[in-house]
Amino acid sequence: MSPVIRAVAFHQHPGDAADVKFSTLTAVHAADAIASEGNPFPINRDVQLDSPYLTGLGMESKEEGWRAWYAELLVKPAEGEAAGERKNPVC
């Protein structure tokens, strides 16, 4: 199965995929869960960050950085940035 199809298929329940390292699924799950939390429409708040999954990957320490990066994106859109201005906290 391709990484993109896996990410789409398991993004709401990434622990079901049995990943052992950071993957496209991890990125999609984290982004969807963090973005969903602030959505004003309840139907779009359908994914919660799977902490046991992140812990199993050794990525639990990245959550704070991902949240900060997302908050920064809400304030400062990427198209207005100079190259290399933002530190990528993904992995």
N, C-alpha and C positions, 0 to 999 in steps of 0.2 A: 504494500500500500504506500502511495506517495506521502511525503511529509505533510503536504497541504491537505490532502484528504484525511489523514489521521488527525490533524489539528481541528478540522471542521467536525469530524465525527466525535471526537472526545473532548472538545474544549469545555464543555459544561461539567464533565466528570473525568478529569485527566488521570486520576488514580486508576481508572479501569484500563488504561493503556499500558501500564507496567513499564513506563520509561525509567531509565536509570541515569540519564544525564539531560542537561538543558537541550531543548529541541524547539522546533516550530510550534509544537503543541504547547510547550511551556509559555512561550511568548504570547500566543493567541489567548490562552487561558488567562494569564495575568492581566493582559491589556483589557480583555472583555470584562473581567471581574471588577477591575479598578474603575473602568469607565462606566460600568453599569451602576455602581454605587451612587453616583451623583446624578443619575438620570431622573428627571422629574416625573416620568411615566412609569408607574409600578410594573407594567408588563415588560419593560426593558431592564428591570432590576432582577433578572432571572439567574444570574450566575454569582456565586460567592467564591472568593479565593479559597482554594483547597490547601490549607496550611499543612496537613499531613503529607500531601503530594510534594509541596515545596521542601519540606523538611527531609523527605526521602531522597531528594535530589541534592541536598546540601545548599539550597538556594534561599532558605528562610531569611537570611540576612539581607537579601536584595530587595525585599518588599518595600522598605522605607524609601529607598532610592527610586524605585519604580513609581511610587506614589508622588514623590517630589517632582520627578520628571513630568508626570502627567499634569500635575498642578501648574508647573511652569509652562507646559504647552497650552493650557487654557488661557494663560495670561499673555504669552508671547508666541505667536504663530511662527512656524519654521521659515516661511518664505521671507521674513524680515531679518533673519539672522545672517551673520557673516560666517563663512566656512570655518568649521572647527570651534565655534563659539560655545557650543553645548557639549558637556561631557556625557557620553553615552553610558548609562548605568546598567545596561541589560545583563551582561555576563562578565 
